[in-house]
Amino acid sequence: MDPAMHKSTPRRHALALAAAAGLLVAGISAAPTATPAHAAIKKVRGIAMVDMQRVLMETKQGKAAREKLESSSKAKQKKLDKKRSKLEADQAKLKNLAGDQLMAAQEQLQKDFMEMQNIYMTMQQELAEQEGQILEDMYKKCQGLIDKMASEMEVDLVLVRDATTVLYTDDALDITNDLIKRYDEKYPKGGDAKKGK
């Protein structure tokens, strides 16, 4: 065989690249067409909105829970105010002391101040836990009611109406009034469901 036949030339490179490209295009053309990802998505029949803040504020259970929290908060605040008044009185007495008596009084005042801070932090934590339990209970009850309402109204999506997440909605989509009515009927005293509901 002539050695010249093995020499690489620009033309041979071009032909080889063209042939490879042709095979690649042919392979792509023969590949099966992918099914669009959105083909399996179900069409939404309807959308509704619920203002959970109104549910918490306007249902009988919500009102009762709020009154209970306010009562508990006032009792805890009264205890805190009593502690604060004593601290202020003890602090006023410091000007009449000197030497070891002043140092001892200041140390005791510092301990009392730390105790008052702990009382305040505990009070805030207890109130937050009470509120959290109420919210969790009411949300669970609302979920069951909303499931039934959505089925009856042929709605596939129920969103929480909130200005921070929903920029606009038609008021006709809001089912809060109906939810509050059904909630009060099923949980008239905020406890277990009323029989037959």
VENRARA-V773565 format. One record per backbone hydrogen bond with DSSP energy under -1.0 kcal/mol. CO is the residue of the C=O (numbers start at 0). NH is the residue of the N-H. Records with the same first field share a line. If there is no record, write none. Layout:
CO->NH ; NH
This chain:
1->4
2->5
3->6
8->12
9->13
10->14
11->15
12->16
13->17
14->18
15->19
16->20
17->21
18->22
19->23
20->24
21->25
22->26
23->27
24->28
25->29
35->38
37->40
45->155 ; 156
47->158
48->174
49->51 ; 160
50->54
51->55
52->56
53->57
54->58
58->62
59->63
60->64
61->65
62->66
63->67
64->68
65->69
66->70
67->71
68->72
69->73
70->74
71->75
72->76
73->77
74->78
75->79
76->80
77->81
78->82
79->83
80->84
81->85
82->86
83->87
84->88
85->89
86->90
87->91
88->92
90->93
92->95
93->96
97->100
98->102
99->103
100->104
101->105
102->106
103->107
104->108
105->109
106->110
107->111
108->112
109->113
110->114
111->115
112->116
113->117
114->118
115->119
116->120
117->121
118->122
119->123
120->124
121->125
122->126
123->127
124->128
125->129
126->130
127->131
128->132
129->133
130->134
131->135
132->136
133->137
134->138
135->139
136->140
137->141
138->142
139->143
140->144
141->145
142->146
143->147
144->148
145->149
146->150
147->151
148->152
149->154
156->47
158->49
161->164 ; 165
169->172
170->173
172->48
174->178
175->179
176->180
177->181
178->182
179->183
180->184
181->185
182->186
185->193
186->189
193->196
